[in-house]
Amino acid sequence: MAQAIASMSFFCTRPILKGFITPLHKKNCPLKFGASNSNSNSNLNSNTIQFAIEALEEMAKNHILADSNHVLELMQLAVDTQSMEGGDRIYEYIIRFSSGYNVTIFNQLIHMYLKLGDYRRGGRIFEQMLCRNIDSWNMMITALVENGEAEAAIQVFTRLSKEDDKLRPDETTFAAVLKACECVGDVKRGRAYFASMSKDYGITPSSDHCMSYANLVRKSNENAADDDAREILSRMPAAQVTQQQKVIGNKRIQQSPVSRRNQAPTDRSMAYDKLVSLSKRAKEAGYVPDTRYVLHDLDREAKERALLYHSERLAIAYGLISTPPGTTLRVIKNLRICGDCHNFIKILSTFEKREFIVRDNKRFHHFKDGECSCRDFW
């Protein structure tokens, strides 16, 4: 997959050609959401985005260009309501009138798809763009790293300097490519990129850059790499060094709270029953609960119950009883997924025959056929 992305064949590479764009006969016009748009963000629902997109499509029929700020708001609305269908319809409108919008709109279009959990569609937008800025490149490189395509991220970084000599990598670009090198264990390229920051671009490495590079070289078996890591850590403030030493070589253990609000009692009961059933099947398939991820002083049985009801598992169980077979399930959480849940979902994907996409606070995890896109590194 990494080679496919690097060769640009993984994404749709057809450029947006101005000759195929519907000409505009009317002036730029604001997109009006109507009275329903005055509600607070917490009250946004599927009816709101449906109403707004219908208004957008009506404008398209009359060759009216929607105001950029309102299109940006509409894309955010699609993200807030997690509406992939809505996002696709916004995409179709923007592509039709692409000559009327600048790079900011297309960057936000990429961002929208990334937030909706589909980096491949974001990649297609990236390849279609006739003009990109450094934010475009940074989003694509970061998205590939977060979705387990670290090698492809490095290849996109390489393309940056070759395809546009006017753009220069910034702090965000190097943070992403160093993380990519860390994921694939490429000390040679990581060392070269780290040195290039200050030497070629005048960028002083931040603590994040240093942590990522130190993490990379410490995982290698080279004695020189260990010396290199120690030298980097010696330049960093003591508090940062202490934190780095805690992280390197040890995955952070975090526990997810179980949310039971806003669910009908029947659905909640069905989800819990489904989760118990899934646990039994997972154990039959080889799953063994790793109770190290429960920090409370409990007996083993109680720890296994605590693991069972982690939020991502409940979300998946609810999704399985609420969607047709084969539907891809997307779960978003604000904490890092624990190692036991990661192993559980990998095994779950072997017999449920679905793709599970879990977005934690660090990256996307794509689980399918017993494997995860992160290759067990996160």
Secondary structure, DSSP 8 states (H G I E B T S, - for coil): -HHHHHTT-SS------GGGS----S--B-----GGGGS-GGG--HHHHHHHHHHHHHHHHTT--B-HHHHHHHHHHHHHTT-HHHHHHHHHHHHHTGGG--HHHHHHHHHHHHHTT-HHHHHHHHHH-SS--HHHHHHHHHHHHHTT-HHHHHHHHHHHHHH-TT----HHHHHHHHHHHHHHT-HHHHHHHHHHHHHHH-----HHHHHHHHHHHHTSS-HHHHHHHHHHHHHS-HHHHHHHHHHTTS----------TT--HHHHHHHHHHHHHHHHHHHHTT----GGG--S---HHHHHHHHHT-HHHHHHHHHHHHS-TT--EEEE-SS---HHHHHHHHHHHHHH---EEEE-SS-EEEEETTEETTTT--
